[in-house]
Amino acid sequence: MDAPLAVPALAQAHGHLDAHAGRWARAAERYGEAAAAYAELPAAYDAAQAVEQQAACLFELGDPGAEPVLTRAIEAYTRLEARWDLDRATQLGRRWGLRPTSRIRPGQGGEAEGLSARQSQVARLAASGLTNQEIARQMFLSPKTVDKHLGAAMRKLGARSRTELGRHLGGTPGS
C-alpha cells in the first residue's frame, strides 16, 4: 500500500500522546521525526506544524534550542503564507518571552503579483507541462482543487494558456 503520509502522521500522533502525558523530551523527539519525514515527501505545511509542536515541547523543557526550532516553523509559515499558523507560532514565542518578527506581506516570497502561494505553486507546475492530475498527485490535492487554483491564477495573470502562464511567471521551463 502506498501511503506516504502514514509514517510521519504516526510519529506526530505519538508526539501528541507523549505531550499530553507530559513526556516533553520524547514528544519533541517524535515531532522532530515527523517533521523530517514530512519534509522528505515534500509536505512543507505538515512539516512546519510538526516543527512548531516540537518547539512547544522544547519550551516546556526549558531547552535553549526551542527558539531556533520555533524560528524554523515561523519561517516556513511565512513562505507558505499560512497566516493563522504564523499567528499561532508567534503567540507561542511571545508566551515564552520571545519577540518573533516575521510577517506576511503582499507579494512576499517571490510569488507572482496577486497570486497566493498555492496558486503560484499550481501555476508553475502547470506551466512546466504537468497535467492537473499529475499536479494533484504531487501536491496531495484533488484535481478539482488544482483546476480551481489554476483557473484563479490564469484569471489574475490574464493568461489564456499554460504556455502564456509560463511567460507571466518568468519563463518557467516548458513555456
N, C-alpha and C positions, 0 to 999 in steps of 0.2 A: 504494500500500500504506500502510495506517495503522499505523505502528509508532512511537508517541510516545517510547518509551524508547531507540530506536536512536541518536539524536543524542547524548544525554548519556552513554549507555553507551560509545559510540565515543570520546568525549572522555576519559572515565575510563580506558578501555583504553589510549589514547595516553599518558595520565598515568602509568599503571603502567609502560609501556615506557620512558618518559623517566626515571622514578625508578629503575628497575632499572639504567639506563645511567649514573646519577649526574648526569643533567641536571636538577638540582633546580629551577632557575628555570622552565624550560619545563614540568616536571611540575606545579609549583604553579599555573602559568597554566592548564594543561589541566584540573586538578582544579577550579579555580575556575569554568571554563567549564561543566564537568559539573554542579557544584553549582547554578549559576544555572539551567541548563536543567532539572534535576530539580525545582527549586523552582517553576518555572513550570507544571509538569504538574498538580497538585502531587504530588510523590513525596518527602515530607519525610524519610523514613528514608534513602533513597538520597542525597538532598542532604546530609544530616548526615554520611554516610560520606565523601562527596567532600570536604566541608569539613575533616573530620579529616585526610584524606590530604593536603590542601593545607597544613594546619598542619604536618604532619610534614616536608614538603619545605621549608617556610619556616624551621623549626627547623634543618634541615641547612645552610641558607644563613646562619644567624645573623641572620635578619631579625627586627627587633623587632616586626613585625606578626604574628608567629606566635602570640603569646599571645592577642590578641583573636580571632583566627580559631579557635583551639582552644576558646576560651570559647564561641563560637557553636555549635560542634559539641556541646560538653558541655550547653549549654542545650537544644539540640534533642533530644539523647538523653534528657535529664531529662523534657521534655514528652512524649516518646514512650514513656517508661518502659522504655527499652531498656537494661536493667541491664548486660548483658555489654559492650555497646558503650560505655556510660558508664564502666565499669571500665577498659576498654582505653584510652579517651581520657584518663582521669585518670592512668593509668600513663605515658602518653606525656608528659603535662605534668610529672610527677614526674621522669622521666628528664632533663628539661631544666631542672630546678631550680624548677619552679612548685609551688604547693600548691592545686590545684583543690579546691573545697569543695562542689560541687553533689552532692546525694544525692537518691535517690528515696524518698519517704515514702508510706506508705499514704494513699490519698485525695488525694494531691497533684495539683495541676493542675486542680482543679475537676471532676474526674470524679465520677460518681455513686458513692456509697459501695459499695465492694466490686467495682466493675467495673474491668477492665483498660482501658487507653487504647483498644485496638482494639474491645473490646466496647461501650464508651461511644460511640465514633465510629459503629459499625454501628447501635447502638440509636437514636442521634439521627437518622441518615439514614432509618431505617425509620419512626420516629415522624413525620418530616416528610412522609411519604407515598410515598417511593421503594419500588419493589419490590426483592426480593432480587436479581433480575437487574440492575437499574439500579445498585444498591449495588455489586455485584460488578464491573461495568464501571468505575464511578467509582473504586473502591479497588484495582483490579487484583488482585482475589481471585476464587476460584471461587465459584459460587452455593452450593455445599455448605459452604464455609468461612464464608460470610456467614450461612447458616442455623445453623451451629454457634455462632457468636458471638452471633447474635440470640437463640437459644434459651437460652444461658447467661445473657445479660443479663436476659431476661424471668424466668427462674427466680430469679436473685439479687434482683431487684426485686419479685417477686411479681406481675408484670403478666400479664394474660391476653389482652391485645390490644395492637395498636400504639398505639391512642388512649390506653389506660391507661399504656403505656410512656412516652408523651409527658408525661403528668401527673407520673409519677415523676421524670422528667428535668427538671422545672421549666417545664412549659408550652412545650415545643418546638413551633414552628409546625406546624400540621397536626393538633394534638391538640385 
